[in-house]
Amino acid sequence: MSRPTRWFEDLTEGSVYTFGDHEMTEAEVIGFATRFDPQPFHIDAAAAQASIFGGLIASGWHTGSVVMRMMVDHYLSPESSLGSPGMDEIRWLVPVRPGDRLRVRITVLRTVASRSKPDRGIVHSLTEVLNQHDQVVMTMKGMGMIRCRPVTGAL
């Protein structure tokens, strides 16, 4: 898979990127939760049916992990992405269920060039995760450290 190359200068305030398509299967939901978030409504169909959710739901951490994979595959550039100093305001708004198809919409909120390291900047963004019904199921605000476009042909 060919990943995009996006430099700091390409990520302008107000830009919107939409990508991804991932189906949350029941086996995947139960497998992830069994390993990392074994609450009954994530791993046991009968218990989940009797819960406030009325059926199995994916762990929010599973949803976040799927989003990270889609970001690596479709948004982050291996040439310019330098990691992240953190995420803020993670919200799980609508339960994600087996059979749901997820995609991602990222809006660039602000960009700040580094004063101490002129080869990079910080990109502040809003990530929204949507299901097949166009419901926003998860949001988070994040920061990415992104390398500036290399200077070529300098005198």
Rosetta constraint file for C-alpha pairs under 8 A:
AtomPair CA 1 CA 73 HARMONIC 7.66 0.50
AtomPair CA 3 CA 73 HARMONIC 6.13 0.50
AtomPair CA 3 CA 74 HARMONIC 5.91 0.50
AtomPair CA 3 CA 75 HARMONIC 7.32 0.50
AtomPair CA 3 CA 76 HARMONIC 7.60 0.50
AtomPair CA 3 CA 77 HARMONIC 6.43 0.50
AtomPair CA 3 CA 78 HARMONIC 7.71 0.50
AtomPair CA 4 CA 74 HARMONIC 6.69 0.50
AtomPair CA 4 CA 75 HARMONIC 6.48 0.50
AtomPair CA 4 CA 76 HARMONIC 7.12 0.50
AtomPair CA 4 CA 77 HARMONIC 5.68 0.50
AtomPair CA 5 CA 76 HARMONIC 7.63 0.50
AtomPair CA 5 CA 77 HARMONIC 4.88 0.50
AtomPair CA 5 CA 78 HARMONIC 7.40 0.50
AtomPair CA 5 CA 79 HARMONIC 6.71 0.50
AtomPair CA 5 CA 80 HARMONIC 7.28 0.50
AtomPair CA 6 CA 10 HARMONIC 5.79 0.50
AtomPair CA 6 CA 11 HARMONIC 7.12 0.50
AtomPair CA 6 CA 75 HARMONIC 8.00 0.50
AtomPair CA 6 CA 76 HARMONIC 7.32 0.50
AtomPair CA 6 CA 77 HARMONIC 5.82 0.50
AtomPair CA 6 CA 80 HARMONIC 6.79 0.50
AtomPair CA 7 CA 11 HARMONIC 6.92 0.50
AtomPair CA 7 CA 77 HARMONIC 7.83 0.50
AtomPair CA 7 CA 80 HARMONIC 5.80 0.50
AtomPair CA 7 CA 146 HARMONIC 6.50 0.50
AtomPair CA 7 CA 147 HARMONIC 5.98 0.50
AtomPair CA 7 CA 148 HARMONIC 5.34 0.50
AtomPair CA 7 CA 149 HARMONIC 5.32 0.50
AtomPair CA 8 CA 80 HARMONIC 7.72 0.50
AtomPair CA 8 CA 120 HARMONIC 6.85 0.50
AtomPair CA 8 CA 121 HARMONIC 6.31 0.50
AtomPair CA 8 CA 122 HARMONIC 7.92 0.50
AtomPair CA 8 CA 123 HARMONIC 7.55 0.50
AtomPair CA 8 CA 146 HARMONIC 5.29 0.50
AtomPair CA 8 CA 147 HARMONIC 5.76 0.50
AtomPair CA 8 CA 148 HARMONIC 4.84 0.50
AtomPair CA 8 CA 149 HARMONIC 6.85 0.50
AtomPair CA 9 CA 148 HARMONIC 6.40 0.50
AtomPair CA 9 CA 149 HARMONIC 6.94 0.50
AtomPair CA 11 CA 15 HARMONIC 6.75 0.50
AtomPair CA 11 CA 108 HARMONIC 6.84 0.50
AtomPair CA 11 CA 111 HARMONIC 7.64 0.50
AtomPair CA 11 CA 123 HARMONIC 7.43 0.50
AtomPair CA 12 CA 108 HARMONIC 6.55 0.50
AtomPair CA 12 CA 110 HARMONIC 7.62 0.50
AtomPair CA 12 CA 111 HARMONIC 6.96 0.50
AtomPair CA 13 CA 107 HARMONIC 7.92 0.50
AtomPair CA 13 CA 108 HARMONIC 5.05 0.50
AtomPair CA 13 CA 109 HARMONIC 5.35 0.50
AtomPair CA 13 CA 110 HARMONIC 5.26 0.50
AtomPair CA 13 CA 111 HARMONIC 6.54 0.50
AtomPair CA 14 CA 107 HARMONIC 6.17 0.50
AtomPair CA 14 CA 108 HARMONIC 5.29 0.50
AtomPair CA 14 CA 109 HARMONIC 6.06 0.50
AtomPair CA 14 CA 110 HARMONIC 7.97 0.50
AtomPair CA 15 CA 107 HARMONIC 5.75 0.50
AtomPair CA 15 CA 108 HARMONIC 5.43 0.50
AtomPair CA 16 CA 105 HARMONIC 6.84 0.50
AtomPair CA 16 CA 106 HARMONIC 5.58 0.50
AtomPair CA 16 CA 107 HARMONIC 4.46 0.50
AtomPair CA 16 CA 108 HARMONIC 6.51 0.50
AtomPair CA 17 CA 75 HARMONIC 7.79 0.50
AtomPair CA 17 CA 104 HARMONIC 7.98 0.50
AtomPair CA 17 CA 105 HARMONIC 5.59 0.50
AtomPair CA 17 CA 106 HARMONIC 5.14 0.50
AtomPair CA 17 CA 107 HARMONIC 6.55 0.50
AtomPair CA 18 CA 103 HARMONIC 7.39 0.50
AtomPair CA 18 CA 104 HARMONIC 5.58 0.50
AtomPair CA 18 CA 105 HARMONIC 4.34 0.50
AtomPair CA 18 CA 106 HARMONIC 6.44 0.50
AtomPair CA 19 CA 70 HARMONIC 7.53 0.50
AtomPair CA 19 CA 74 HARMONIC 6.49 0.50
AtomPair CA 19 CA 75 HARMONIC 7.88 0.50
AtomPair CA 19 CA 103 HARMONIC 5.90 0.50
AtomPair CA 19 CA 104 HARMONIC 5.43 0.50
AtomPair CA 19 CA 105 HARMONIC 6.65 0.50
AtomPair CA 20 CA 70 HARMONIC 5.71 0.50
AtomPair CA 20 CA 74 HARMONIC 7.05 0.50
AtomPair CA 20 CA 102 HARMONIC 7.19 0.50
AtomPair CA 20 CA 103 HARMONIC 4.67 0.50
AtomPair CA 20 CA 104 HARMONIC 6.08 0.50
AtomPair CA 21 CA 101 HARMONIC 6.25 0.50
AtomPair CA 21 CA 102 HARMONIC 5.49 0.50
AtomPair CA 21 CA 103 HARMONIC 4.98 0.50
AtomPair CA 22 CA 66 HARMONIC 7.69 0.50
AtomPair CA 22 CA 101 HARMONIC 5.26 0.50
AtomPair CA 22 CA 102 HARMONIC 5.10 0.50
AtomPair CA 22 CA 103 HARMONIC 6.68 0.50
AtomPair CA 23 CA 98 HARMONIC 7.82 0.50
AtomPair CA 23 CA 99 HARMONIC 6.01 0.50
AtomPair CA 23 CA 100 HARMONIC 5.68 0.50
AtomPair CA 23 CA 101 HARMONIC 4.27 0.50
AtomPair CA 23 CA 102 HARMONIC 6.37 0.50
AtomPair CA 24 CA 28 HARMONIC 6.57 0.50
AtomPair CA 24 CA 29 HARMONIC 6.64 0.50
AtomPair CA 24 CA 58 HARMONIC 7.99 0.50
AtomPair CA 24 CA 96 HARMONIC 7.96 0.50
AtomPair CA 24 CA 97 HARMONIC 7.02 0.50
AtomPair CA 24 CA 98 HARMONIC 5.14 0.50
AtomPair CA 24 CA 99 HARMONIC 5.41 0.50
AtomPair CA 24 CA 100 HARMONIC 5.53 0.50
AtomPair CA 24 CA 101 HARMONIC 6.28 0.50
AtomPair CA 24 CA 102 HARMONIC 7.66 0.50
AtomPair CA 25 CA 29 HARMONIC 6.18 0.50
AtomPair CA 25 CA 98 HARMONIC 4.85 0.50
AtomPair CA 25 CA 99 HARMONIC 5.53 0.50
AtomPair CA 25 CA 100 HARMONIC 7.79 0.50
AtomPair CA 26 CA 30 HARMONIC 6.12 0.50
AtomPair CA 26 CA 97 HARMONIC 7.95 0.50
AtomPair CA 26 CA 98 HARMONIC 4.74 0.50
AtomPair CA 26 CA 99 HARMONIC 7.21 0.50
AtomPair CA 27 CA 31 HARMONIC 5.81 0.50
AtomPair CA 28 CA 32 HARMONIC 5.99 0.50
AtomPair CA 29 CA 33 HARMONIC 6.19 0.50
AtomPair CA 29 CA 42 HARMONIC 6.89 0.50
AtomPair CA 29 CA 43 HARMONIC 7.57 0.50
AtomPair CA 29 CA 57 HARMONIC 7.33 0.50
AtomPair CA 29 CA 58 HARMONIC 5.20 0.50
AtomPair CA 29 CA 59 HARMONIC 7.33 0.50
AtomPair CA 29 CA 62 HARMONIC 7.50 0.50
AtomPair CA 29 CA 98 HARMONIC 6.78 0.50
AtomPair CA 30 CA 34 HARMONIC 5.79 0.50
AtomPair CA 30 CA 42 HARMONIC 6.07 0.50
AtomPair CA 30 CA 43 HARMONIC 4.79 0.50
AtomPair CA 30 CA 44 HARMONIC 7.86 0.50
AtomPair CA 30 CA 58 HARMONIC 7.69 0.50
AtomPair CA 31 CA 35 HARMONIC 6.38 0.50
AtomPair CA 31 CA 43 HARMONIC 7.82 0.50
AtomPair CA 32 CA 36 HARMONIC 6.01 0.50
AtomPair CA 32 CA 37 HARMONIC 7.29 0.50
AtomPair CA 32 CA 59 HARMONIC 7.88 0.50
AtomPair CA 32 CA 62 HARMONIC 6.56 0.50
AtomPair CA 33 CA 37 HARMONIC 4.35 0.50
AtomPair CA 33 CA 38 HARMONIC 4.94 0.50
AtomPair CA 33 CA 39 HARMONIC 7.31 0.50
AtomPair CA 33 CA 42 HARMONIC 5.85 0.50
AtomPair CA 33 CA 43 HARMONIC 6.21 0.50
AtomPair CA 33 CA 58 HARMONIC 7.41 0.50
AtomPair CA 33 CA 59 HARMONIC 6.28 0.50
AtomPair CA 33 CA 62 HARMONIC 7.54 0.50
AtomPair CA 34 CA 38 HARMONIC 4.73 0.50
AtomPair CA 34 CA 42 HARMONIC 7.82 0.50
AtomPair CA 34 CA 43 HARMONIC 6.16 0.50
AtomPair CA 37 CA 42 HARMONIC 7.50 0.50
AtomPair CA 37 CA 59 HARMONIC 6.61 0.50
AtomPair CA 38 CA 42 HARMONIC 6.47 0.50
AtomPair CA 38 CA 43 HARMONIC 6.22 0.50
AtomPair CA 39 CA 43 HARMONIC 6.55 0.50
AtomPair CA 40 CA 44 HARMONIC 5.29 0.50
AtomPair CA 40 CA 47 HARMONIC 5.77 0.50
AtomPair CA 40 CA 48 HARMONIC 6.18 0.50
AtomPair CA 41 CA 45 HARMONIC 7.10 0.50
AtomPair CA 41 CA 47 HARMONIC 6.01 0.50
AtomPair CA 41 CA 48 HARMONIC 3.93 0.50
AtomPair CA 41 CA 49 HARMONIC 7.67 0.50
AtomPair CA 41 CA 51 HARMONIC 6.63 0.50
AtomPair CA 41 CA 53 HARMONIC 7.46 0.50
AtomPair CA 41 CA 55 HARMONIC 6.99 0.50
AtomPair CA 41 CA 56 HARMONIC 5.43 0.50
AtomPair CA 41 CA 57 HARMONIC 6.31 0.50
AtomPair CA 42 CA 48 HARMONIC 6.93 0.50
AtomPair CA 42 CA 56 HARMONIC 5.51 0.50
AtomPair CA 42 CA 57 HARMONIC 5.38 0.50
AtomPair CA 42 CA 58 HARMONIC 5.79 0.50
AtomPair CA 42 CA 59 HARMONIC 6.34 0.50
AtomPair CA 43 CA 48 HARMONIC 7.74 0.50
AtomPair CA 43 CA 56 HARMONIC 7.16 0.50
AtomPair CA 44 CA 48 HARMONIC 5.91 0.50
AtomPair CA 44 CA 56 HARMONIC 7.21 0.50
AtomPair CA 45 CA 49 HARMONIC 6.04 0.50
AtomPair CA 45 CA 55 HARMONIC 6.34 0.50
AtomPair CA 45 CA 56 HARMONIC 5.72 0.50
AtomPair CA 46 CA 50 HARMONIC 6.46 0.50
AtomPair CA 46 CA 55 HARMONIC 7.73 0.50
AtomPair CA 47 CA 51 HARMONIC 6.24 0.50
AtomPair CA 47 CA 55 HARMONIC 7.96 0.50
AtomPair CA 48 CA 52 HARMONIC 7.87 0.50
AtomPair CA 48 CA 53 HARMONIC 6.61 0.50
AtomPair CA 48 CA 54 HARMONIC 5.98 0.50
AtomPair CA 48 CA 55 HARMONIC 4.55 0.50
AtomPair CA 48 CA 56 HARMONIC 5.09 0.50
AtomPair CA 48 CA 57 HARMONIC 7.72 0.50
AtomPair CA 49 CA 53 HARMONIC 6.96 0.50
AtomPair CA 49 CA 54 HARMONIC 4.22 0.50
AtomPair CA 49 CA 55 HARMONIC 4.12 0.50
AtomPair CA 49 CA 56 HARMONIC 6.92 0.50
AtomPair CA 50 CA 54 HARMONIC 5.96 0.50
AtomPair CA 50 CA 55 HARMONIC 7.44 0.50
AtomPair CA 51 CA 55 HARMONIC 7.21 0.50
AtomPair CA 53 CA 57 HARMONIC 7.38 0.50
AtomPair CA 53 CA 95 HARMONIC 7.75 0.50
AtomPair CA 55 CA 97 HARMONIC 7.95 0.50
AtomPair CA 56 CA 97 HARMONIC 6.21 0.50
AtomPair CA 56 CA 98 HARMONIC 7.13 0.50
AtomPair CA 57 CA 95 HARMONIC 5.97 0.50
AtomPair CA 57 CA 96 HARMONIC 5.45 0.50
AtomPair CA 57 CA 97 HARMONIC 4.57 0.50
AtomPair CA 57 CA 98 HARMONIC 6.85 0.50
AtomPair CA 58 CA 62 HARMONIC 6.42 0.50
AtomPair CA 58 CA 63 HARMONIC 6.85 0.50
AtomPair CA 58 CA 95 HARMONIC 7.16 0.50
AtomPair CA 58 CA 96 HARMONIC 5.41 0.50
AtomPair CA 58 CA 97 HARMONIC 5.87 0.50
AtomPair CA 58 CA 98 HARMONIC 7.30 0.50
AtomPair CA 59 CA 63 HARMONIC 6.50 0.50
AtomPair CA 60 CA 64 HARMONIC 6.19 0.50
AtomPair CA 60 CA 92 HARMONIC 6.41 0.50
AtomPair CA 61 CA 65 HARMONIC 6.12 0.50
AtomPair CA 62 CA 66 HARMONIC 6.23 0.50
AtomPair CA 63 CA 67 HARMONIC 6.24 0.50
AtomPair CA 63 CA 96 HARMONIC 7.66 0.50
AtomPair CA 64 CA 68 HARMONIC 6.20 0.50
AtomPair CA 65 CA 69 HARMONIC 6.35 0.50
AtomPair CA 66 CA 70 HARMONIC 6.34 0.50
AtomPair CA 67 CA 71 HARMONIC 6.11 0.50
AtomPair CA 67 CA 103 HARMONIC 7.87 0.50
AtomPair CA 67 CA 104 HARMONIC 6.95 0.50
AtomPair CA 67 CA 129 HARMONIC 7.51 0.50
AtomPair CA 68 CA 72 HARMONIC 6.24 0.50
AtomPair CA 69 CA 73 HARMONIC 6.17 0.50
AtomPair CA 70 CA 74 HARMONIC 5.87 0.50
AtomPair CA 70 CA 75 HARMONIC 7.54 0.50
AtomPair CA 70 CA 104 HARMONIC 7.64 0.50
AtomPair CA 71 CA 75 HARMONIC 4.84 0.50
AtomPair CA 71 CA 76 HARMONIC 5.85 0.50
AtomPair CA 72 CA 76 HARMONIC 5.13 0.50
AtomPair CA 72 CA 77 HARMONIC 7.51 0.50
AtomPair CA 76 CA 80 HARMONIC 7.73 0.50
AtomPair CA 76 CA 81 HARMONIC 6.00 0.50
AtomPair CA 77 CA 81 HARMONIC 5.46 0.50
AtomPair CA 79 CA 147 HARMONIC 7.85 0.50
AtomPair CA 80 CA 146 HARMONIC 5.38 0.50
AtomPair CA 80 CA 147 HARMONIC 4.58 0.50
AtomPair CA 80 CA 148 HARMONIC 7.20 0.50
AtomPair CA 81 CA 144 HARMONIC 7.35 0.50
AtomPair CA 81 CA 145 HARMONIC 6.31 0.50
AtomPair CA 81 CA 146 HARMONIC 4.88 0.50
AtomPair CA 81 CA 147 HARMONIC 6.39 0.50
AtomPair CA 82 CA 144 HARMONIC 7.31 0.50
AtomPair CA 82 CA 145 HARMONIC 5.13 0.50
AtomPair CA 82 CA 146 HARMONIC 5.63 0.50
AtomPair CA 82 CA 147 HARMONIC 6.83 0.50
AtomPair CA 83 CA 144 HARMONIC 6.00 0.50
AtomPair CA 83 CA 145 HARMONIC 5.66 0.50
AtomPair CA 83 CA 146 HARMONIC 7.72 0.50
AtomPair CA 84 CA 142 HARMONIC 7.74 0.50
AtomPair CA 84 CA 143 HARMONIC 5.73 0.50
AtomPair CA 84 CA 144 HARMONIC 4.50 0.50
AtomPair CA 84 CA 145 HARMONIC 5.65 0.50
AtomPair CA 85 CA 143 HARMONIC 6.38 0.50
AtomPair CA 85 CA 144 HARMONIC 6.91 0.50
AtomPair CA 85 CA 145 HARMONIC 7.51 0.50
AtomPair CA 86 CA 142 HARMONIC 6.19 0.50
AtomPair CA 86 CA 143 HARMONIC 6.10 0.50
AtomPair CA 86 CA 144 HARMONIC 7.95 0.50
AtomPair CA 87 CA 140 HARMONIC 6.81 0.50
AtomPair CA 87 CA 141 HARMONIC 5.74 0.50
AtomPair CA 87 CA 142 HARMONIC 4.28 0.50
AtomPair CA 87 CA 143 HARMONIC 6.47 0.50
AtomPair CA 88 CA 140 HARMONIC 6.15 0.50
AtomPair CA 88 CA 141 HARMONIC 5.05 0.50
AtomPair CA 88 CA 142 HARMONIC 5.96 0.50
AtomPair CA 89 CA 139 HARMONIC 7.57 0.50
AtomPair CA 89 CA 140 HARMONIC 5.34 0.50
AtomPair CA 89 CA 141 HARMONIC 5.90 0.50
AtomPair CA 90 CA 138 HARMONIC 7.34 0.50
AtomPair CA 90 CA 139 HARMONIC 5.73 0.50
AtomPair CA 90 CA 140 HARMONIC 4.25 0.50
AtomPair CA 90 CA 141 HARMONIC 6.90 0.50
AtomPair CA 91 CA 138 HARMONIC 5.45 0.50
AtomPair CA 91 CA 139 HARMONIC 5.20 0.50
AtomPair CA 91 CA 140 HARMONIC 6.28 0.50
AtomPair CA 92 CA 137 HARMONIC 5.96 0.50
AtomPair CA 92 CA 138 HARMONIC 4.48 0.50
AtomPair CA 92 CA 139 HARMONIC 6.75 0.50
AtomPair CA 93 CA 136 HARMONIC 7.00 0.50
AtomPair CA 93 CA 137 HARMONIC 4.92 0.50
AtomPair CA 93 CA 138 HARMONIC 5.46 0.50
AtomPair CA 93 CA 139 HARMONIC 7.68 0.50
AtomPair CA 94 CA 135 HARMONIC 7.68 0.50
AtomPair CA 94 CA 136 HARMONIC 7.14 0.50
AtomPair CA 94 CA 137 HARMONIC 4.47 0.50
AtomPair CA 94 CA 138 HARMONIC 7.07 0.50
AtomPair CA 95 CA 137 HARMONIC 6.68 0.50
AtomPair CA 96 CA 100 HARMONIC 6.48 0.50
AtomPair CA 96 CA 131 HARMONIC 7.96 0.50
AtomPair CA 96 CA 137 HARMONIC 6.93 0.50
AtomPair CA 100 CA 131 HARMONIC 6.15 0.50
AtomPair CA 100 CA 132 HARMONIC 6.46 0.50
AtomPair CA 101 CA 131 HARMONIC 5.37 0.50
AtomPair CA 101 CA 132 HARMONIC 5.30 0.50
AtomPair CA 102 CA 129 HARMONIC 6.55 0.50
AtomPair CA 102 CA 130 HARMONIC 5.58 0.50
AtomPair CA 102 CA 131 HARMONIC 4.63 0.50
AtomPair CA 102 CA 132 HARMONIC 6.56 0.50
AtomPair CA 103 CA 129 HARMONIC 5.79 0.50
AtomPair CA 103 CA 130 HARMONIC 5.43 0.50
AtomPair CA 103 CA 131 HARMONIC 6.55 0.50
AtomPair CA 104 CA 127 HARMONIC 6.95 0.50
AtomPair CA 104 CA 128 HARMONIC 5.84 0.50
AtomPair CA 104 CA 129 HARMONIC 4.69 0.50
AtomPair CA 104 CA 130 HARMONIC 6.24 0.50
AtomPair CA 105 CA 127 HARMONIC 5.84 0.50
AtomPair CA 105 CA 128 HARMONIC 5.15 0.50
AtomPair CA 105 CA 129 HARMONIC 6.38 0.50
AtomPair CA 105 CA 130 HARMONIC 7.65 0.50
AtomPair CA 106 CA 125 HARMONIC 6.53 0.50
AtomPair CA 106 CA 126 HARMONIC 5.63 0.50
AtomPair CA 106 CA 127 HARMONIC 4.49 0.50
AtomPair CA 106 CA 128 HARMONIC 6.28 0.50
AtomPair CA 107 CA 125 HARMONIC 5.52 0.50
AtomPair CA 107 CA 126 HARMONIC 5.21 0.50
AtomPair CA 107 CA 127 HARMONIC 6.57 0.50
AtomPair CA 108 CA 123 HARMONIC 6.97 0.50
AtomPair CA 108 CA 124 HARMONIC 6.15 0.50
AtomPair CA 108 CA 125 HARMONIC 4.42 0.50
AtomPair CA 108 CA 126 HARMONIC 6.55 0.50
AtomPair CA 109 CA 123 HARMONIC 7.65 0.50
AtomPair CA 109 CA 124 HARMONIC 5.46 0.50
AtomPair CA 109 CA 125 HARMONIC 4.93 0.50
AtomPair CA 109 CA 126 HARMONIC 6.69 0.50
AtomPair CA 110 CA 123 HARMONIC 6.03 0.50
AtomPair CA 110 CA 124 HARMONIC 5.07 0.50
AtomPair CA 110 CA 125 HARMONIC 6.91 0.50
AtomPair CA 111 CA 121 HARMONIC 7.02 0.50
AtomPair CA 111 CA 122 HARMONIC 5.77 0.50
AtomPair CA 111 CA 123 HARMONIC 4.56 0.50
AtomPair CA 111 CA 124 HARMONIC 6.10 0.50
AtomPair CA 112 CA 121 HARMONIC 5.51 0.50
AtomPair CA 112 CA 122 HARMONIC 5.20 0.50
AtomPair CA 112 CA 123 HARMONIC 6.52 0.50
AtomPair CA 113 CA 118 HARMONIC 7.12 0.50
AtomPair CA 113 CA 120 HARMONIC 6.44 0.50
AtomPair CA 113 CA 121 HARMONIC 4.11 0.50
AtomPair CA 113 CA 122 HARMONIC 6.37 0.50
AtomPair CA 114 CA 118 HARMONIC 5.62 0.50
AtomPair CA 114 CA 119 HARMONIC 7.70 0.50
AtomPair CA 114 CA 120 HARMONIC 5.94 0.50
AtomPair CA 114 CA 121 HARMONIC 4.85 0.50
AtomPair CA 114 CA 122 HARMONIC 7.11 0.50
AtomPair CA 117 CA 121 HARMONIC 7.99 0.50
AtomPair CA 118 CA 148 HARMONIC 7.89 0.50
AtomPair CA 119 CA 147 HARMONIC 5.78 0.50
AtomPair CA 119 CA 148 HARMONIC 5.21 0.50
AtomPair CA 119 CA 149 HARMONIC 7.96 0.50
AtomPair CA 120 CA 145 HARMONIC 6.75 0.50
AtomPair CA 120 CA 146 HARMONIC 5.47 0.50
AtomPair CA 120 CA 147 HARMONIC 4.17 0.50
AtomPair CA 120 CA 148 HARMONIC 4.94 0.50
AtomPair CA 121 CA 145 HARMONIC 5.76 0.50
AtomPair CA 121 CA 146 HARMONIC 5.51 0.50
AtomPair CA 121 CA 147 HARMONIC 6.54 0.50
AtomPair CA 121 CA 148 HARMONIC 7.08 0.50
AtomPair CA 122 CA 143 HARMONIC 6.27 0.50
AtomPair CA 122 CA 144 HARMONIC 5.50 0.50
AtomPair CA 122 CA 145 HARMONIC 4.69 0.50
AtomPair CA 122 CA 146 HARMONIC 6.19 0.50
AtomPair CA 123 CA 143 HARMONIC 5.43 0.50
AtomPair CA 123 CA 144 HARMONIC 5.13 0.50
AtomPair CA 123 CA 145 HARMONIC 6.48 0.50
AtomPair CA 123 CA 146 HARMONIC 7.04 0.50
AtomPair CA 124 CA 141 HARMONIC 7.20 0.50
AtomPair CA 124 CA 142 HARMONIC 5.70 0.50
AtomPair CA 124 CA 143 HARMONIC 4.50 0.50
AtomPair CA 124 CA 144 HARMONIC 6.63 0.50
AtomPair CA 125 CA 141 HARMONIC 5.64 0.50
AtomPair CA 125 CA 142 HARMONIC 5.39 0.50
AtomPair CA 125 CA 143 HARMONIC 6.34 0.50
AtomPair CA 126 CA 139 HARMONIC 7.12 0.50
AtomPair CA 126 CA 140 HARMONIC 5.92 0.50
AtomPair CA 126 CA 141 HARMONIC 4.56 0.50
AtomPair CA 126 CA 142 HARMONIC 6.51 0.50
AtomPair CA 127 CA 139 HARMONIC 5.53 0.50
AtomPair CA 127 CA 140 HARMONIC 5.29 0.50
AtomPair CA 127 CA 141 HARMONIC 6.12 0.50
AtomPair CA 127 CA 142 HARMONIC 7.51 0.50
AtomPair CA 128 CA 136 HARMONIC 6.33 0.50
AtomPair CA 128 CA 137 HARMONIC 7.59 0.50
AtomPair CA 128 CA 138 HARMONIC 5.85 0.50
AtomPair CA 128 CA 139 HARMONIC 4.54 0.50
AtomPair CA 128 CA 140 HARMONIC 6.78 0.50
AtomPair CA 129 CA 136 HARMONIC 5.57 0.50
AtomPair CA 129 CA 137 HARMONIC 5.65 0.50
AtomPair CA 129 CA 138 HARMONIC 5.08 0.50
AtomPair CA 129 CA 139 HARMONIC 6.30 0.50
AtomPair CA 130 CA 134 HARMONIC 5.41 0.50
AtomPair CA 130 CA 135 HARMONIC 5.31 0.50
AtomPair CA 130 CA 136 HARMONIC 4.44 0.50
AtomPair CA 130 CA 137 HARMONIC 5.63 0.50
AtomPair CA 130 CA 138 HARMONIC 7.33 0.50
AtomPair CA 131 CA 135 HARMONIC 5.54 0.50
AtomPair CA 131 CA 136 HARMONIC 6.70 0.50
AtomPair CA 131 CA 137 HARMONIC 6.69 0.50
